[in-house]
Structures are given as C-alpha cells and as structure tokens.
Amino acid sequence: RPGGVSRITPNLGAGLTSPYAQNAWVNSGIRSKMNLLGSVPGRVMRGSQAAKDEGKPLPDTDPWAKLFARPTPKMDGVFFMQAALAFTDLEGEFFAVKFADGARFAARGDVVRELVMVHPRNVTATMDYMRDVVTSWDVQANGKLWSVPAESMWHFRTFNPDDKHRGLSPLRAAFVGMEGDHRTAQFV
C-alpha cells in the first residue's frame, strides 16, 4: 500500500494474550534457553578493519565494550541478552533504540551510549514503498508515540516468508495449539 503503514503482530485470540506468561512449556523452554545462553561470558571483539587486531577483545574502556556491559543504567548486558533472546523466540524479532549523548537518537557516525529494548508489539514500521525500505519505526511507549529514524533502531529479526521487514516467531505455528490448550484449561 503506497504511503501506508505495515504492522504485523500475531493474532493470539482473546484467551491467549501472552504465551510466555500463560503457557508453562513456553515459559520453561524460553527461560532455560535464556539462562543457558545469557550466562555465557560475552566479549566485544575487534572487527576486520585491521588484520593485526582482528579477533582481539576490546578493552573495558572502549565505548562498545561499555555499551554491551550495561546497555542502560537499569539493565546489565546479561539481562539485555536474555530479553533479546526471549523476544526473538516469542515474537521473531527484537528492537532496541540507539541513543547518543544528550538522550538523542543516535545517527550514523554517533557513538551509541545507550540501547533501550522495546517490545516488538509496540513497534510499527513506516515504509517508503517506492524504495521498499523502512524509513522509521513508530514506538508506543509511556503513553506516547515516538517516531524513531530507521538508523536509530537496532532491529534483529528471524526469517519471515510473508514480510521481509518483520520477523516471524518460531512459536507462531504453535500458537493455534496453545490457544486451544489454554481455552481447554479454563474449563478443567
């Protein structure tokens, strides 16, 4: 739709609104994976700009090492990775707004000082359909609608054959069965 807005969110039905909170198997599987992978020590490594430095860990004083050690003042790196893994499993994607100094959205070339995780269901893409690109992401947060430039959003997504701009949860196929199980459990 030219000029339109694309929004893909799972239709979970009236009964099952949060598979993580309402389904013991989903909760236990994702929590186990989060705890296992979230406890693996992470290192921020140098890229391939200089072959002699490639693969060496960055010093703790490096801005990227600091960012991933504490993405926000209220979230450490382990919790951030656990949340990213959970959102990827549940929603097929995760979003983090990149902020630079002065609490402004980070632009290309800025040093990112903070990564703020956003629930994927609170994010809508604004598209340029002529170029088939996302120009910005509208984020519903704290009772306000924020328009975040695409370059200021870190978006990781899984493959989705129906929408190349949004991820597809690996649990999406199981939602129908989980909805039935949830409704059945209401009568037991």
C-alpha positions as CSV (number, residue, x, y, z in Angstrom):
1,R,0.0,0.0,0.0
2,P,1.7,3.2,-1.1
3,G,2.1,5.6,1.8
4,G,0.6,3.1,4.2
5,V,1.9,1.6,7.4
6,S,2.8,-2.0,7.8
7,R,2.1,-3.7,11.1
8,I,2.5,-7.4,11.6
9,T,1.5,-8.7,15.1
10,P,0.4,-12.2,16.0
11,N,-3.3,-12.7,16.4
12,L,-3.3,-14.5,19.7
13,G,-7.0,-14.6,20.2
14,A,-9.0,-13.4,23.2
15,G,-7.8,-16.1,25.6
16,L,-4.0,-16.4,25.0
17,T,-2.5,-13.0,25.2
18,S,1.0,-13.8,26.5
19,P,2.3,-17.3,25.7
20,Y,5.3,-16.7,28.0
21,A,3.1,-15.9,31.0
22,Q,0.3,-18.3,30.2
23,N,1.9,-21.5,28.9
24,A,4.2,-23.5,31.2
25,W,6.0,-25.2,28.3
26,V,6.8,-21.9,26.5
27,N,7.9,-20.3,29.8
28,S,10.1,-23.1,30.8
29,G,11.7,-23.6,27.4
30,I,12.5,-19.9,26.8
31,R,13.7,-19.4,30.4
32,S,16.0,-22.4,30.1
33,K,17.5,-21.1,26.9
34,M,17.8,-17.6,28.3
35,N,19.6,-18.8,31.4
36,L,21.9,-21.0,29.5
37,L,22.9,-18.5,26.7
38,G,22.6,-15.5,29.0
39,S,25.2,-17.0,31.3
40,V,27.8,-17.5,28.6
41,P,30.5,-14.9,29.0
42,G,30.4,-12.4,26.2
43,R,33.2,-10.4,24.7
44,V,33.2,-7.5,22.3
45,M,35.8,-8.3,19.7
46,R,37.6,-6.2,17.2
47,G,36.4,-6.5,13.6
48,S,38.4,-6.8,10.5
49,Q,39.4,-3.2,9.9
50,A,43.0,-4.0,10.9
51,A,44.1,-7.6,10.4
52,K,46.6,-7.5,13.2
53,D,43.9,-6.6,15.7
54,E,41.2,-8.9,14.4
55,G,39.7,-11.2,17.0
56,K,41.3,-9.4,19.9
57,P,38.9,-8.3,22.7
58,L,38.3,-4.6,23.1
59,P,39.5,-3.0,26.4
60,D,36.8,-2.4,29.0
61,T,37.2,1.3,28.4
62,D,36.1,1.0,24.8
63,P,32.6,2.6,24.2
64,W,31.2,-0.7,22.6
65,A,32.5,-2.8,25.5
66,K,30.9,-0.4,28.0
67,L,27.6,-0.4,26.0
68,F,27.2,-4.2,26.0
69,A,28.3,-4.5,29.6
70,R,25.5,-2.1,30.6
71,P,23.2,-1.1,27.7
72,T,21.1,1.1,30.0
73,P,21.6,2.3,33.6
74,K,18.9,-0.1,34.7
75,M,19.9,-3.2,32.6
76,D,23.1,-5.1,32.5
77,G,24.4,-7.0,29.5
78,V,23.2,-10.4,30.7
79,F,19.6,-9.2,31.2
80,F,19.7,-7.4,27.8
81,M,20.8,-10.6,26.0
82,Q,18.2,-12.7,27.9
83,A,15.4,-10.2,26.9
84,A,16.7,-10.2,23.3
85,L,16.6,-14.0,23.1
86,A,13.1,-14.1,24.7
87,F,11.7,-11.6,22.3
88,T,13.3,-13.4,19.3
89,D,11.7,-16.7,20.4
90,L,8.3,-15.2,21.2
91,E,8.0,-12.5,18.5
92,G,10.6,-13.5,15.9
93,E,12.4,-10.2,16.4
94,F,13.7,-7.7,18.9
95,F,14.1,-3.9,18.8
96,A,16.5,-1.6,20.7
97,V,16.5,2.2,20.3
98,K,20.1,3.5,20.0
99,F,20.7,6.7,21.9
100,A,23.8,9.0,21.7
101,D,24.9,11.7,24.1
102,G,22.2,14.0,25.3
103,A,19.4,11.4,25.2
104,R,19.0,12.0,21.4
105,F,18.5,9.2,18.8
106,A,21.9,8.1,17.6
107,A,22.6,8.9,13.9
108,R,25.2,7.3,11.6
109,G,28.6,8.0,13.0
110,D,27.5,8.8,16.5
111,V,28.9,6.8,19.4
112,V,25.9,4.8,20.8
113,R,25.7,5.4,24.6
114,E,22.5,3.5,25.4
115,L,20.4,0.7,24.0
116,V,16.8,0.7,25.1
117,M,14.8,-2.5,24.5
118,V,11.3,-2.1,23.0
119,H,8.6,-4.7,23.0
120,P,8.1,-5.7,19.3
121,R,4.3,-5.4,19.6
122,N,4.8,-1.7,20.4
123,V,6.6,-1.1,17.1
124,T,5.2,-0.2,13.7
125,A,7.1,0.2,10.5
126,T,6.7,3.3,8.4
127,M,7.6,2.4,4.9
128,D,8.8,4.0,1.7
129,Y,7.1,1.6,-0.7
130,M,8.7,3.0,-3.8
131,R,12.2,2.0,-2.4
132,D,10.8,-0.9,-0.3
133,V,12.6,0.3,2.8
134,V,11.6,1.1,6.4
135,T,12.1,4.9,6.9
136,S,11.2,5.0,10.6
137,W,9.8,3.0,13.4
138,D,6.8,4.2,15.4
139,V,7.2,3.2,19.0
140,Q,4.3,3.3,21.5
141,A,5.9,3.8,24.9
142,N,5.0,5.5,28.2
143,G,1.6,6.7,26.7
144,K,3.3,8.5,23.8
145,L,4.1,7.7,20.2
146,W,7.7,8.2,19.2
147,S,8.9,8.2,15.6
148,V,12.4,6.7,15.6
149,P,14.5,7.0,12.5
150,A,15.4,3.7,11.0
151,E,19.1,4.3,11.5
152,S,18.5,4.8,15.2
153,M,16.8,1.4,15.7
154,W,18.6,-1.9,16.2
155,H,16.3,-4.5,14.7
156,F,17.2,-8.2,14.7
157,R,14.7,-10.5,13.0
158,T,14.2,-14.1,12.0
159,F,13.2,-15.1,8.5
160,N,9.6,-14.4,7.6
161,P,8.4,-15.5,4.2
162,D,5.5,-13.2,4.3
163,D,7.2,-9.9,5.4
164,K,10.8,-9.2,4.8
165,H,10.8,-6.3,7.2
166,R,9.4,-8.1,10.3
167,G,10.4,-11.4,12.0
168,L,8.4,-14.5,12.4
169,S,8.3,-16.3,15.8
170,P,9.3,-19.9,15.7
171,L,6.4,-20.4,18.1
172,R,3.8,-18.9,15.6
173,A,2.8,-22.3,14.3
174,A,2.2,-23.5,17.8
175,F,0.0,-20.5,18.8
176,V,-3.1,-22.2,17.4
177,G,-2.5,-25.3,19.6
178,M,-1.5,-23.3,22.6
179,E,-4.7,-21.2,22.2
180,G,-6.8,-24.5,22.3
181,D,-4.9,-25.8,25.3
182,H,-5.4,-22.5,27.1
183,R,-9.1,-22.5,26.4
184,T,-9.4,-26.1,27.5
185,A,-7.6,-25.4,30.7
186,Q,-10.1,-22.8,31.6
187,F,-12.8,-25.5,32.0
188,V,-10.7,-28.1,33.9
